[in-house]
Amino acid sequence: MEKTRIIVSHGEMKKIAGIFGKSFPTIRKALRGDINVQDCDKIRKCAVERGGIEVRVSEKNDNIT
């Protein structure tokens, strides 16, 4: 499975944290795909709906492609 990240502005991450009642680091990790929190899929979907861009990440050295 290919790893992806969702890129959004810092301000949008704060707004998403408020919407879901989660901490900023939890939102950041969910958007990076680092953890699988209970609402991870919902957080990622919300970020994309709010203008986030999903990018593929190279597994070799964690570079965005």
PDB file of N, H, CA, C and O in Angstrom:
ATOM      1  N   MET A   1       0.830  -1.180   0.000  1.00  0.00           N
ATOM      2  CA  MET A   1       0.000   0.000   0.000  1.00  0.00           C
ATOM      3  C   MET A   1       0.875   1.245   0.000  1.00  0.00           C
ATOM      4  O   MET A   1       1.853   1.334   0.742  1.00  0.00           O
ATOM      5  N   GLU A   2       0.518   2.177  -0.820  1.00  0.00           N
ATOM      6  H   GLU A   2      -0.277   2.105  -1.422  1.00  0.00           H
ATOM      7  CA  GLU A   2       1.271   3.403  -0.994  1.00  0.00           C
ATOM      8  C   GLU A   2       0.930   4.409   0.106  1.00  0.00           C
ATOM      9  O   GLU A   2      -0.241   4.640   0.410  1.00  0.00           O
ATOM     10  N   LYS A   3       1.958   4.996   0.692  1.00  0.00           N
ATOM     11  H   LYS A   3       2.909   4.808   0.445  1.00  0.00           H
ATOM     12  CA  LYS A   3       1.755   5.971   1.762  1.00  0.00           C
ATOM     13  C   LYS A   3       1.484   7.345   1.152  1.00  0.00           C
ATOM     14  O   LYS A   3       2.157   7.761   0.209  1.00  0.00           O
ATOM     15  N   THR A   4       0.490   8.045   1.703  1.00  0.00           N
ATOM     16  H   THR A   4      -0.057   7.708   2.469  1.00  0.00           H
ATOM     17  CA  THR A   4       0.184   9.388   1.228  1.00  0.00           C
ATOM     18  C   THR A   4       0.109  10.349   2.410  1.00  0.00           C
ATOM     19  O   THR A   4      -0.143   9.950   3.547  1.00  0.00           O
ATOM     20  N   ARG A   5       0.330  11.604   2.113  1.00  0.00           N
ATOM     21  H   ARG A   5       0.534  11.928   1.190  1.00  0.00           H
ATOM     22  CA  ARG A   5       0.167  12.684   3.084  1.00  0.00           C
ATOM     23  C   ARG A   5      -0.844  13.659   2.521  1.00  0.00           C
ATOM     24  O   ARG A   5      -1.028  13.757   1.308  1.00  0.00           O
ATOM     25  N   ILE A   6      -1.489  14.370   3.409  1.00  0.00           N
ATOM     26  H   ILE A   6      -1.339  14.289   4.394  1.00  0.00           H
ATOM     27  CA  ILE A   6      -2.392  15.425   2.976  1.00  0.00           C
ATOM     28  C   ILE A   6      -1.807  16.734   3.468  1.00  0.00           C
ATOM     29  O   ILE A   6      -1.558  16.916   4.660  1.00  0.00           O
ATOM     30  N   ILE A   7      -1.592  17.641   2.527  1.00  0.00           N
ATOM     31  H   ILE A   7      -1.794  17.493   1.559  1.00  0.00           H
ATOM     32  CA  ILE A   7      -0.968  18.918   2.825  1.00  0.00           C
ATOM     33  C   ILE A   7      -2.054  19.988   2.945  1.00  0.00           C
ATOM     34  O   ILE A   7      -2.813  20.220   2.004  1.00  0.00           O
ATOM     35  N   VAL A   8      -2.121  20.636   4.106  1.00  0.00           N
ATOM     36  H   VAL A   8      -1.504  20.448   4.870  1.00  0.00           H
ATOM     37  CA  VAL A   8      -3.020  21.768   4.331  1.00  0.00           C
ATOM     38  C   VAL A   8      -2.249  22.836   5.102  1.00  0.00           C
ATOM     39  O   VAL A   8      -1.195  22.563   5.676  1.00  0.00           O
ATOM     40  N   SER A   9      -2.776  24.028   5.107  1.00  0.00           N
ATOM     41  H   SER A   9      -3.632  24.250   4.641  1.00  0.00           H
ATOM     42  CA  SER A   9      -2.119  25.108   5.833  1.00  0.00           C
ATOM     43  C   SER A   9      -2.209  24.869   7.342  1.00  0.00           C
ATOM     44  O   SER A   9      -3.044  24.102   7.821  1.00  0.00           O
ATOM     45  N   HIS A  10      -1.332  25.543   8.065  1.00  0.00           N
ATOM     46  H   HIS A  10      -0.654  26.165   7.676  1.00  0.00           H
ATOM     47  CA  HIS A  10      -1.311  25.438   9.521  1.00  0.00           C
ATOM     48  C   HIS A  10      -2.656  25.869  10.110  1.00  0.00           C
ATOM     49  O   HIS A  10      -3.164  25.245  11.042  1.00  0.00           O
ATOM     50  N   GLY A  11      -3.224  26.940   9.558  1.00  0.00           N
ATOM     51  H   GLY A  11      -2.811  27.447   8.801  1.00  0.00           H
ATOM     52  CA  GLY A  11      -4.515  27.434  10.036  1.00  0.00           C
ATOM     53  C   GLY A  11      -5.633  26.426   9.840  1.00  0.00           C
ATOM     54  O   GLY A  11      -6.490  26.265  10.709  1.00  0.00           O
ATOM     55  N   GLU A  12      -5.627  25.744   8.697  1.00  0.00           N
ATOM     56  H   GLU A  12      -4.931  25.874   7.991  1.00  0.00           H
ATOM     57  CA  GLU A  12      -6.653  24.725   8.443  1.00  0.00           C
ATOM     58  C   GLU A  12      -6.495  23.549   9.402  1.00  0.00           C
ATOM     59  O   GLU A  12      -7.485  22.971   9.850  1.00  0.00           O
ATOM     60  N   MET A  13      -5.251  23.198   9.717  1.00  0.00           N
ATOM     61  H   MET A  13      -4.446  23.668   9.353  1.00  0.00           H
ATOM     62  CA  MET A  13      -5.032  22.101  10.669  1.00  0.00           C
ATOM     63  C   MET A  13      -5.628  22.457  12.028  1.00  0.00           C
ATOM     64  O   MET A  13      -6.222  21.607  12.691  1.00  0.00           O
ATOM     65  N   LYS A  14      -5.470  23.719  12.444  1.00  0.00           N
ATOM     66  H   LYS A  14      -4.987  24.410  11.906  1.00  0.00           H
ATOM     67  CA  LYS A  14      -6.043  24.163  13.716  1.00  0.00           C
ATOM     68  C   LYS A  14      -7.568  24.094  13.678  1.00  0.00           C
ATOM     69  O   LYS A  14      -8.199  23.674  14.649  1.00  0.00           O
ATOM     70  N   LYS A  15      -8.159  24.509  12.556  1.00  0.00           N
ATOM     71  H   LYS A  15      -7.647  24.850  11.767  1.00  0.00           H
ATOM     72  CA  LYS A  15      -9.613  24.455  12.415  1.00  0.00           C
ATOM     73  C   LYS A  15     -10.119  23.017  12.452  1.00  0.00           C
ATOM     74  O   LYS A  15     -11.136  22.730  13.083  1.00  0.00           O
ATOM     75  N   ILE A  16      -9.415  22.120  11.782  1.00  0.00           N
ATOM     76  H   ILE A  16      -8.589  22.352  11.269  1.00  0.00           H
ATOM     77  CA  ILE A  16      -9.798  20.705  11.774  1.00  0.00           C
ATOM     78  C   ILE A  16      -9.683  20.127  13.182  1.00  0.00           C
ATOM     79  O   ILE A  16     -10.527  19.333  13.597  1.00  0.00           O
ATOM     80  N   ALA A  17      -8.652  20.518  13.911  1.00  0.00           N
ATOM     81  H   ALA A  17      -7.967  21.163  13.573  1.00  0.00           H
ATOM     82  CA  ALA A  17      -8.498  20.059  15.296  1.00  0.00           C
ATOM     83  C   ALA A  17      -9.700  20.488  16.126  1.00  0.00           C
ATOM     84  O   ALA A  17     -10.197  19.718  16.948  1.00  0.00           O
ATOM     85  N   GLY A  18     -10.169  21.723  15.914  1.00  0.00           N
ATOM     86  H   GLY A  18      -9.765  22.349  15.246  1.00  0.00           H
ATOM     87  CA  GLY A  18     -11.340  22.207  16.632  1.00  0.00           C
ATOM     88  C   GLY A  18     -12.605  21.473  16.249  1.00  0.00           C
ATOM     89  O   GLY A  18     -13.441  21.184  17.105  1.00  0.00           O
ATOM     90  N   ILE A  19     -12.754  21.168  14.976  1.00  0.00           N
ATOM     91  H   ILE A  19     -12.074  21.402  14.280  1.00  0.00           H
ATOM     92  CA  ILE A  19     -13.934  20.452  14.496  1.00  0.00           C
ATOM     93  C   ILE A  19     -14.036  19.076  15.143  1.00  0.00           C
ATOM     94  O   ILE A  19     -15.115  18.664  15.569  1.00  0.00           O
ATOM     95  N   PHE A  20     -12.914  18.367  15.216  1.00  0.00           N
ATOM     96  H   PHE A  20     -12.038  18.702  14.870  1.00  0.00           H
ATOM     97  CA  PHE A  20     -12.923  16.995  15.718  1.00  0.00           C
ATOM     98  C   PHE A  20     -12.620  16.899  17.212  1.00  0.00           C
ATOM     99  O   PHE A  20     -12.732  15.820  17.794  1.00  0.00           O
ATOM    100  N   GLY A  21     -12.239  18.008  17.837  1.00  0.00           N
ATOM    101  H   GLY A  21     -12.148  18.885  17.364  1.00  0.00           H
ATOM    102  CA  GLY A  21     -11.921  17.970  19.259  1.00  0.00           C
ATOM    103  C   GLY A  21     -10.668  17.155  19.552  1.00  0.00           C
ATOM    104  O   GLY A  21     -10.571  16.497  20.588  1.00  0.00           O
ATOM    105  N   LYS A  22      -9.718  17.205  18.636  1.00  0.00           N
ATOM    106  H   LYS A  22      -9.797  17.739  17.794  1.00  0.00           H
ATOM    107  CA  LYS A  22      -8.456  16.474  18.778  1.00  0.00           C
ATOM    108  C   LYS A  22      -7.321  17.469  18.937  1.00  0.00           C
ATOM    109  O   LYS A  22      -7.472  18.645  18.604  1.00  0.00           O
ATOM    110  N   SER A  23      -6.195  17.010  19.440  1.00  0.00           N
ATOM    111  H   SER A  23      -6.072  16.055  19.710  1.00  0.00           H
ATOM    112  CA  SER A  23      -5.038  17.881  19.587  1.00  0.00           C
ATOM    113  C   SER A  23      -4.386  18.119  18.223  1.00  0.00           C
ATOM    114  O   SER A  23      -4.553  17.334  17.289  1.00  0.00           O
ATOM    115  N   PHE A  24      -3.641  19.222  18.135  1.00  0.00           N
ATOM    116  H   PHE A  24      -3.506  19.859  18.893  1.00  0.00           H
ATOM    117  CA  PHE A  24      -2.948  19.555  16.897  1.00  0.00           C
ATOM    118  C   PHE A  24      -1.987  18.440  16.464  1.00  0.00           C
ATOM    119  O   PHE A  24      -1.979  18.072  15.289  1.00  0.00           O
ATOM    120  N   PRO A  25      -1.171  17.890  17.391  1.00  0.00           N
ATOM    121  CA  PRO A  25      -0.281  16.795  16.973  1.00  0.00           C
ATOM    122  C   PRO A  25      -1.035  15.570  16.436  1.00  0.00           C
ATOM    123  O   PRO A  25      -0.546  14.899  15.528  1.00  0.00           O
ATOM    124  N   THR A  26      -2.199  15.278  16.978  1.00  0.00           N
ATOM    125  H   THR A  26      -2.596  15.824  17.716  1.00  0.00           H
ATOM    126  CA  THR A  26      -2.986  14.149  16.483  1.00  0.00           C
ATOM    127  C   THR A  26      -3.428  14.398  15.046  1.00  0.00           C
ATOM    128  O   THR A  26      -3.362  13.501  14.206  1.00  0.00           O
ATOM    129  N   ILE A  27      -3.877  15.614  14.767  1.00  0.00           N
ATOM    130  H   ILE A  27      -3.931  16.343  15.450  1.00  0.00           H
ATOM    131  CA  ILE A  27      -4.296  15.965  13.409  1.00  0.00           C
ATOM    132  C   ILE A  27      -3.109  15.868  12.461  1.00  0.00           C
ATOM    133  O   ILE A  27      -3.220  15.302  11.373  1.00  0.00           O
ATOM    134  N   ARG A  28      -1.972  16.422  12.877  1.00  0.00           N
ATOM    135  H   ARG A  28      -1.882  16.881  13.761  1.00  0.00           H
ATOM    136  CA  ARG A  28      -0.764  16.386  12.044  1.00  0.00           C
ATOM    137  C   ARG A  28      -0.376  14.945  11.714  1.00  0.00           C
ATOM    138  O   ARG A  28      -0.061  14.628  10.566  1.00  0.00           O
ATOM    139  N   LYS A  29      -0.399  14.087  12.712  1.00  0.00           N
ATOM    140  H   LYS A  29      -0.655  14.344  13.644  1.00  0.00           H
ATOM    141  CA  LYS A  29      -0.027  12.690  12.486  1.00  0.00           C
ATOM    142  C   LYS A  29      -1.031  11.972  11.600  1.00  0.00           C
ATOM    143  O   LYS A  29      -0.653  11.158  10.757  1.00  0.00           O
ATOM    144  N   ALA A  30      -2.315  12.274  11.790  1.00  0.00           N
ATOM    145  H   ALA A  30      -2.622  12.935  12.474  1.00  0.00           H
ATOM    146  CA  ALA A  30      -3.344  11.649  10.942  1.00  0.00           C
ATOM    147  C   ALA A  30      -3.155  12.064   9.486  1.00  0.00           C
ATOM    148  O   ALA A  30      -3.287  11.235   8.586  1.00  0.00           O
ATOM    149  N   LEU A  31      -2.850  13.331   9.249  1.00  0.00           N
ATOM    150  H   LEU A  31      -2.743  14.005   9.980  1.00  0.00           H
ATOM    151  CA  LEU A  31      -2.655  13.808   7.882  1.00  0.00           C
ATOM    152  C   LEU A  31      -1.374  13.259   7.269  1.00  0.00           C
ATOM    153  O   LEU A  31      -1.281  13.121   6.049  1.00  0.00           O
ATOM    154  N   ARG A  32      -0.398  12.947   8.094  1.00  0.00           N
ATOM    155  H   ARG A  32      -0.474  13.059   9.085  1.00  0.00           H
ATOM    156  CA  ARG A  32       0.834  12.320   7.604  1.00  0.00           C
ATOM    157  C   ARG A  32       0.646  10.831   7.358  1.00  0.00           C
ATOM    158  O   ARG A  32       1.445  10.205   6.661  1.00  0.00           O
ATOM    159  N   GLY A  33      -0.398  10.272   7.925  1.00  0.00           N
ATOM    160  H   GLY A  33      -1.047  10.780   8.491  1.00  0.00           H
ATOM    161  CA  GLY A  33      -0.617   8.840   7.802  1.00  0.00           C
ATOM    162  C   GLY A  33       0.222   8.050   8.788  1.00  0.00           C
ATOM    163  O   GLY A  33       0.371   6.838   8.637  1.00  0.00           O
ATOM    164  N   ASP A  34       0.781   8.721   9.806  1.00  0.00           N
ATOM    165  H   ASP A  34       0.661   9.706   9.928  1.00  0.00           H
ATOM    166  CA  ASP A  34       1.652   8.067  10.776  1.00  0.00           C
ATOM    167  C   ASP A  34       0.887   7.195  11.769  1.00  0.00           C
ATOM    168  O   ASP A  34       1.399   6.172  12.224  1.00  0.00           O
ATOM    169  N   ILE A  35      -0.331   7.597  12.101  1.00  0.00           N
ATOM    170  H   ILE A  35      -0.747   8.428  11.732  1.00  0.00           H
ATOM    171  CA  ILE A  35      -1.096   6.836  13.080  1.00  0.00           C
ATOM    172  C   ILE A  35      -2.480   6.560  12.522  1.00  0.00           C
ATOM    173  O   ILE A  35      -2.911   7.178  11.548  1.00  0.00           O
ATOM    174  N   ASN A  36      -3.156   5.636  13.146  1.00  0.00           N
ATOM    175  H   ASN A  36      -2.805   5.134  13.937  1.00  0.00           H
ATOM    176  CA  ASN A  36      -4.502   5.317  12.720  1.00  0.00           C
ATOM    177  C   ASN A  36      -5.438   5.585  13.893  1.00  0.00           C
ATOM    178  O   ASN A  36      -5.916   4.653  14.541  1.00  0.00           O
ATOM    179  N   VAL A  37      -5.696   6.856  14.158  1.00  0.00           N
ATOM    180  H   VAL A  37      -5.308   7.612  13.632  1.00  0.00           H
ATOM    181  CA  VAL A  37      -6.601   7.233  15.237  1.00  0.00           C
ATOM    182  C   VAL A  37      -8.024   6.891  14.834  1.00  0.00           C
ATOM    183  O   VAL A  37      -8.297   6.611  13.667  1.00  0.00           O
ATOM    184  N   GLN A  38      -8.919   6.914  15.793  1.00  0.00           N
ATOM    185  H   GLN A  38      -8.697   7.141  16.741  1.00  0.00           H
ATOM    186  CA  GLN A  38     -10.293   6.503  15.546  1.00  0.00           C
ATOM    187  C   GLN A  38     -10.923   7.250  14.366  1.00  0.00           C
ATOM    188  O   GLN A  38     -11.606   6.642  13.542  1.00  0.00           O
ATOM    189  N   ASP A  39     -10.698   8.548  14.283  1.00  0.00           N
ATOM    190  H   ASP A  39     -10.143   9.042  14.953  1.00  0.00           H
ATOM    191  CA  ASP A  39     -11.303   9.356  13.229  1.00  0.00           C
ATOM    192  C   ASP A  39     -10.334   9.683  12.100  1.00  0.00           C
ATOM    193  O   ASP A  39     -10.537  10.667  11.389  1.00  0.00           O
ATOM    194  N   CYS A  40      -9.305   8.897  11.920  1.00  0.00           N
ATOM    195  H   CYS A  40      -9.141   8.097  12.498  1.00  0.00           H
ATOM    196  CA  CYS A  40      -8.262   9.194  10.935  1.00  0.00           C
ATOM    197  C   CYS A  40      -8.849   9.399   9.535  1.00  0.00           C
ATOM    198  O   CYS A  40      -8.521  10.382   8.870  1.00  0.00           O
ATOM    199  N   ASP A  41      -9.696   8.499   9.086  1.00  0.00           N
ATOM    200  H   ASP A  41      -9.961   7.700   9.626  1.00  0.00           H
ATOM    201  CA  ASP A  41     -10.276   8.615   7.747  1.00  0.00           C
ATOM    202  C   ASP A  41     -11.146   9.863   7.631  1.00  0.00           C
ATOM    203  O   ASP A  41     -11.131  10.539   6.603  1.00  0.00           O
ATOM    204  N   LYS A  42     -11.900  10.167   8.678  1.00  0.00           N
ATOM    205  H   LYS A  42     -11.912   9.618   9.513  1.00  0.00           H
ATOM    206  CA  LYS A  42     -12.758  11.356   8.663  1.00  0.00           C
ATOM    207  C   LYS A  42     -11.910  12.623   8.648  1.00  0.00           C
ATOM    208  O   LYS A  42     -12.236  13.582   7.949  1.00  0.00           O
ATOM    209  N   ILE A  43     -10.829  12.629   9.412  1.00  0.00           N
ATOM    210  H   ILE A  43     -10.563  11.850   9.980  1.00  0.00           H
ATOM    211  CA  ILE A  43      -9.929  13.796   9.459  1.00  0.00           C
ATOM    212  C   ILE A  43      -9.315  14.026   8.086  1.00  0.00           C
ATOM    213  O   ILE A  43      -9.273  15.158   7.603  1.00  0.00           O
ATOM    214  N   ARG A  44      -8.842  12.965   7.461  1.00  0.00           N
ATOM    215  H   ARG A  44      -8.876  12.045   7.853  1.00  0.00           H
ATOM    216  CA  ARG A  44      -8.215  13.080   6.144  1.00  0.00           C
ATOM    217  C   ARG A  44      -9.228  13.530   5.087  1.00  0.00           C
ATOM    218  O   ARG A  44      -8.908  14.348   4.225  1.00  0.00           O
ATOM    219  N   LYS A  45     -10.439  12.997   5.157  1.00  0.00           N
ATOM    220  H   LYS A  45     -10.699  12.333   5.857  1.00  0.00           H
ATOM    221  CA  LYS A  45     -11.475  13.388   4.207  1.00  0.00           C
ATOM    222  C   LYS A  45     -11.834  14.860   4.384  1.00  0.00           C
ATOM    223  O   LYS A  45     -11.984  15.586   3.402  1.00  0.00           O
ATOM    224  N   CYS A  46     -11.971  15.298   5.623  1.00  0.00           N
ATOM    225  H   CYS A  46     -11.850  14.708   6.421  1.00  0.00           H
ATOM    226  CA  CYS A  46     -12.281  16.695   5.919  1.00  0.00           C
ATOM    227  C   CYS A  46     -11.180  17.609   5.381  1.00  0.00           C
ATOM    228  O   CYS A  46     -11.474  18.660   4.813  1.00  0.00           O
ATOM    229  N   ALA A  47      -9.941  17.225   5.551  1.00  0.00           N
ATOM    230  H   ALA A  47      -9.702  16.370   6.012  1.00  0.00           H
ATOM    231  CA  ALA A  47      -8.814  18.035   5.087  1.00  0.00           C
ATOM    232  C   ALA A  47      -8.850  18.197   3.571  1.00  0.00           C
ATOM    233  O   ALA A  47      -8.605  19.288   3.057  1.00  0.00           O
ATOM    234  N   VAL A  48      -9.151  17.131   2.863  1.00  0.00           N
ATOM    235  H   VAL A  48      -9.350  16.245   3.281  1.00  0.00           H
ATOM    236  CA  VAL A  48      -9.229  17.197   1.397  1.00  0.00           C
ATOM    237  C   VAL A  48     -10.404  18.095   0.985  1.00  0.00           C
ATOM    238  O   VAL A  48     -10.280  18.897   0.059  1.00  0.00           O
ATOM    239  N   GLU A  49     -11.534  17.960   1.671  1.00  0.00           N
ATOM    240  H   GLU A  49     -11.634  17.309   2.423  1.00  0.00           H
ATOM    241  CA  GLU A  49     -12.694  18.789   1.364  1.00  0.00           C
ATOM    242  C   GLU A  49     -12.420  20.270   1.626  1.00  0.00           C
ATOM    243  O   GLU A  49     -13.030  21.136   0.999  1.00  0.00           O
ATOM    244  N   ARG A  50     -11.511  20.558   2.546  1.00  0.00           N
ATOM    245  H   ARG A  50     -11.015  19.855   3.055  1.00  0.00           H
ATOM    246  CA  ARG A  50     -11.173  21.939   2.895  1.00  0.00           C
ATOM    247  C   ARG A  50      -9.988  22.463   2.075  1.00  0.00           C
ATOM    248  O   ARG A  50      -9.394  23.483   2.425  1.00  0.00           O
ATOM    249  N   GLY A  51      -9.649  21.778   1.001  1.00  0.00           N
ATOM    250  H   GLY A  51     -10.132  20.949   0.716  1.00  0.00           H
ATOM    251  CA  GLY A  51      -8.616  22.265   0.091  1.00  0.00           C
ATOM    252  C   GLY A  51      -7.274  21.584   0.215  1.00  0.00           C
ATOM    253  O   GLY A  51      -6.311  22.004  -0.426  1.00  0.00           O
ATOM    254  N   GLY A  52      -7.183  20.535   1.027  1.00  0.00           N
ATOM    255  H   GLY A  52      -7.966  20.194   1.548  1.00  0.00           H
ATOM    256  CA  GLY A  52      -5.928  19.818   1.176  1.00  0.00           C
ATOM    257  C   GLY A  52      -5.558  19.058  -0.081  1.00  0.00           C
ATOM    258  O   GLY A  52      -6.421  18.671  -0.869  1.00  0.00           O
ATOM    259  N   ILE A  53      -4.280  18.855  -0.256  1.00  0.00           N
ATOM    260  H   ILE A  53      -3.579  19.169   0.384  1.00  0.00           H
ATOM    261  CA  ILE A  53      -3.765  18.133  -1.422  1.00  0.00           C
ATOM    262  C   ILE A  53      -3.129  16.839  -0.947  1.00  0.00           C
ATOM    263  O   ILE A  53      -2.261  16.847  -0.074  1.00  0.00           O
ATOM    264  N   GLU A  54      -3.560  15.739  -1.518  1.00  0.00           N
ATOM    265  H   GLU A  54      -4.266  15.732  -2.227  1.00  0.00           H
ATOM    266  CA  GLU A  54      -3.002  14.439  -1.157  1.00  0.00           C
ATOM    267  C   GLU A  54      -1.796  14.158  -2.058  1.00  0.00           C
ATOM    268  O   GLU A  54      -1.897  14.215  -3.284  1.00  0.00           O
ATOM    269  N   VAL A  55      -0.671  13.858  -1.439  1.00  0.00           N
ATOM    270  H   VAL A  55      -0.589  13.811  -0.444  1.00  0.00           H
ATOM    271  CA  VAL A  55       0.552  13.587  -2.192  1.00  0.00           C
ATOM    272  C   VAL A  55       1.104  12.219  -1.797  1.00  0.00           C
ATOM    273  O   VAL A  55       0.927  11.748  -0.673  1.00  0.00           O
ATOM    274  N   ARG A  56       1.765  11.614  -2.747  1.00  0.00           N
ATOM    275  H   ARG A  56       1.909  11.996  -3.660  1.00  0.00           H
ATOM    276  CA  ARG A  56       2.387  10.314  -2.532  1.00  0.00           C
ATOM    277  C   ARG A  56       3.750  10.526  -1.889  1.00  0.00           C
ATOM    278  O   ARG A  56       4.460  11.473  -2.228  1.00  0.00           O
ATOM    279  N   VAL A  57       4.115   9.646  -0.963  1.00  0.00           N
ATOM    280  H   VAL A  57       3.538   8.877  -0.688  1.00  0.00           H
ATOM    281  CA  VAL A  57       5.389   9.751  -0.254  1.00  0.00           C
ATOM    282  C   VAL A  57       6.244   8.542  -0.613  1.00  0.00           C
ATOM    283  O   VAL A  57       5.785   7.401  -0.561  1.00  0.00           O
ATOM    284  N   SER A  58       7.483   8.809  -0.973  1.00  0.00           N
ATOM    285  H   SER A  58       7.855   9.736  -1.016  1.00  0.00           H
ATOM    286  CA  SER A  58       8.431   7.750  -1.275  1.00  0.00           C
ATOM    287  C   SER A  58       8.790   7.028   0.014  1.00  0.00           C
ATOM    288  O   SER A  58       9.162   7.667   0.998  1.00  0.00           O
ATOM    289  N   GLU A  59       8.685   5.727   0.020  1.00  0.00           N
ATOM    290  H   GLU A  59       8.383   5.208  -0.780  1.00  0.00           H
ATOM    291  CA  GLU A  59       8.996   4.938   1.215  1.00  0.00           C
ATOM    292  C   GLU A  59      10.494   4.915   1.525  1.00  0.00           C
ATOM    293  O   GLU A  59      10.889   4.738   2.677  1.00  0.00           O
ATOM    294  N   LYS A  60      11.328   5.094   0.492  1.00  0.00           N
ATOM    295  H   LYS A  60      11.007   5.238  -0.444  1.00  0.00           H
ATOM    296  CA  LYS A  60      12.778   4.955   0.660  1.00  0.00           C
ATOM    297  C   LYS A  60      13.344   5.961   1.656  1.00  0.00           C
ATOM    298  O   LYS A  60      14.061   5.581   2.582  1.00  0.00           O
ATOM    299  N   ASN A  61      13.026   7.245   1.471  1.00  0.00           N
ATOM    300  H   ASN A  61      12.444   7.553   0.719  1.00  0.00           H
ATOM    301  CA  ASN A  61      13.569   8.247   2.368  1.00  0.00           C
ATOM    302  C   ASN A  61      12.522   9.269   2.794  1.00  0.00           C
ATOM    303  O   ASN A  61      12.860  10.372   3.225  1.00  0.00           O
ATOM    304  N   ASP A  62      11.268   8.904   2.674  1.00  0.00           N
ATOM    305  H   ASP A  62      10.993   8.009   2.324  1.00  0.00           H
ATOM    306  CA  ASP A  62      10.153   9.722   3.141  1.00  0.00           C
ATOM    307  C   ASP A  62      10.069  11.076   2.429  1.00  0.00           C
ATOM    308  O   ASP A  62       9.678  12.077   3.029  1.00  0.00           O
ATOM    309  N   ASN A  63      10.445  11.095   1.131  1.00  0.00           N
ATOM    310  H   ASN A  63      10.762  10.282   0.644  1.00  0.00           H
ATOM    311  CA  ASN A  63      10.344  12.321   0.341  1.00  0.00           C
ATOM    312  C   ASN A  63       9.003  12.373  -0.353  1.00  0.00           C
ATOM    313  O   ASN A  63       8.457  11.344  -0.751  1.00  0.00           O
ATOM    314  N   ILE A  64       8.476  13.573  -0.495  1.00  0.00           N
ATOM    315  H   ILE A  64       8.920  14.409  -0.171  1.00  0.00           H
ATOM    316  CA  ILE A  64       7.217  13.759  -1.204  1.00  0.00           C
ATOM    317  C   ILE A  64       7.515  13.771  -2.693  1.00  0.00           C
ATOM    318  O   ILE A  64       8.452  14.425  -3.151  1.00  0.00           O
ATOM    319  N   THR A  65       6.687  13.023  -3.456  1.00  0.00           N
ATOM    320  H   THR A  65       5.925  12.492  -3.085  1.00  0.00           H
ATOM    321  CA  THR A  65       6.859  12.991  -4.908  1.00  0.00           C
ATOM    322  C   THR A  65       5.613  13.489  -5.598  1.00  0.00           C
ATOM    323  O   THR A  65       5.565  13.537  -6.827  1.00  0.00           O
TER     324      THR A  65
END
